[in-house]
Amino acid sequence: MSETTIREANRRPRTSAGRIITALIAAVVASSAANAVIAVLARAAGASDDFVPLQAQAYLFLTVTGVLAGAAGWAAVRRRSRRPDAVLRWLIPAVVAASLIPDVALLFTDVQPHTSGLAVTALIVMHLATAAVAVPLFAHALPVRAAT
């Protein structure tokens, strides 16, 4: 092993495939459950049943996609960054904020029928819930060391 490889191995905490898979499954299941509750509550509060993004087939697909994309991004930062903790500290809020742009845009366009402020608020809460569930699980399964 080269000196660079040894330093790299010492810098990045090791983790097992089983731990990663378990965290991904937990993130998908818990985020999907949270989003299902949010969707049910939004519809019970008056959001239209016909608002497609609050229907299970839409939000479950996007939840799984978001969790997998987030895990891939986390792993890439962990692998490639010299200071993954610092990068993730600003990248996570930036990505979550960017993910809200299409939701907020629904309020100003006629692209999605049955859009309301309540429905869009539910979508925003779904994004935040998914991040709130996934980020701690990623941190557990793919830990990063703080720079010293």
C-alpha positions in Angstrom: 0.0 0.0 0.0 1.2 3.5 -0.8 1.5 6.1 1.9 -1.4 8.0 0.3 -3.6 4.9 0.4 -2.8 4.3 4.1 -3.6 7.9 5.0 -6.9 7.6 3.0 -7.8 4.4 4.8 -7.1 6.0 8.2 -9.1 9.1 7.4 -12.4 7.4 6.3 -14.1 5.2 8.9 -14.8 1.7 7.7 -18.3 0.4 7.4 -19.9 -2.9 6.3 -22.2 -3.6 3.4 -24.7 -5.0 5.8 -24.8 -1.9 7.9 -25.3 0.3 4.8 -28.1 -1.9 3.4 -29.8 -2.0 6.8 -29.6 1.8 7.0 -30.9 2.2 3.4 -33.9 -0.1 4.1 -34.6 1.7 7.4 -34.4 5.1 5.7 -36.8 4.0 2.9 -39.3 2.3 5.2 -39.3 5.1 7.9 -39.4 7.9 5.3 -42.2 6.2 3.4 -44.2 5.7 6.6 -43.7 9.3 7.6 -44.7 10.5 4.2 -47.8 8.3 4.2 -48.9 9.8 7.5 -48.2 13.3 6.2 -50.3 12.6 3.0 -53.2 11.2 5.0 -53.2 14.1 7.4 -53.0 16.6 4.5 -56.0 15.0 2.8 -57.9 14.8 6.1 -57.2 18.6 6.5 -58.6 19.4 3.1 -56.0 18.8 0.5 -57.6 17.3 -2.6 -57.6 13.5 -3.0 -56.9 14.2 -6.7 -53.6 16.0 -6.1 -51.3 13.4 -7.6 -48.1 14.1 -5.5 -50.0 13.1 -2.4 -51.0 9.8 -3.8 -49.0 6.8 -2.7 -47.6 5.8 -6.1 -46.1 9.2 -6.6 -44.6 9.9 -3.2 -43.3 6.4 -2.5 -41.4 6.4 -5.8 -39.9 9.8 -5.1 -39.1 8.9 -1.5 -37.2 5.8 -2.5 -35.4 7.8 -5.3 -34.6 10.6 -2.9 -33.2 8.3 -0.2 -31.1 6.4 -2.7 -29.8 9.6 -4.4 -29.0 11.0 -0.9 -27.1 7.9 0.1 -25.1 7.9 -3.2 -24.3 11.6 -2.7 -23.2 11.0 0.9 -21.0 8.1 -0.1 -19.4 10.1 -3.0 -18.7 13.1 -0.7 -17.3 10.7 2.0 -15.1 9.0 -0.6 -13.8 12.0 -2.5 -13.7 15.0 -0.1 -10.8 15.8 2.1 -13.3 17.3 4.6 -16.5 15.4 4.1 -18.0 16.7 7.4 -17.6 20.3 6.2 -19.0 19.6 2.8 -22.0 17.7 4.1 -22.7 20.5 6.6 -23.5 22.9 3.8 -24.5 20.4 1.1 -27.4 18.8 3.0 -29.3 22.0 3.6 -28.5 23.2 0.1 -29.9 20.0 -1.5 -33.0 20.0 0.7 -33.6 23.6 -0.1 -33.2 23.0 -3.8 -35.6 20.0 -3.6 -38.3 22.4 -2.4 -38.1 24.6 -5.5 -40.4 22.5 -7.6 -42.9 22.2 -4.7 -43.1 26.0 -4.2 -43.2 26.5 -8.0 -46.5 24.5 -8.0 -48.1 27.5 -6.2 -47.3 29.8 -9.2 -48.1 27.5 -12.1 -51.1 25.5 -13.4 -49.0 22.4 -14.1 -50.5 20.2 -11.4 -54.3 20.2 -11.0 -55.8 20.5 -7.5 -52.8 22.3 -6.1 -53.4 24.2 -2.9 -51.2 25.8 -0.2 -52.1 22.9 2.1 -51.0 20.3 -0.5 -47.7 22.1 -1.2 -47.1 22.5 2.5 -47.5 18.7 2.9 -45.0 18.1 0.1 -42.5 20.5 1.8 -43.0 18.6 5.1 -42.4 15.3 3.3 -39.1 16.5 2.0 -38.0 17.7 5.4 -39.3 14.4 7.0 -37.3 12.3 4.5 -34.1 14.3 5.2 -34.7 14.1 9.0 -35.0 10.4 8.8 -32.3 9.6 6.2 -29.4 11.9 7.4 -29.0 10.4 10.8 -29.1 6.9 9.3 -26.5 7.9 6.7 -24.3 9.3 9.4 -24.6 6.0 11.3 -24.0 3.8 8.3 -21.5 6.0 6.5 -19.8 7.9 9.2 -17.4 10.8 8.5 -14.7 12.0 10.8 -14.6 15.6 11.7 -11.4 17.4 10.5 -8.8 17.8 13.2 
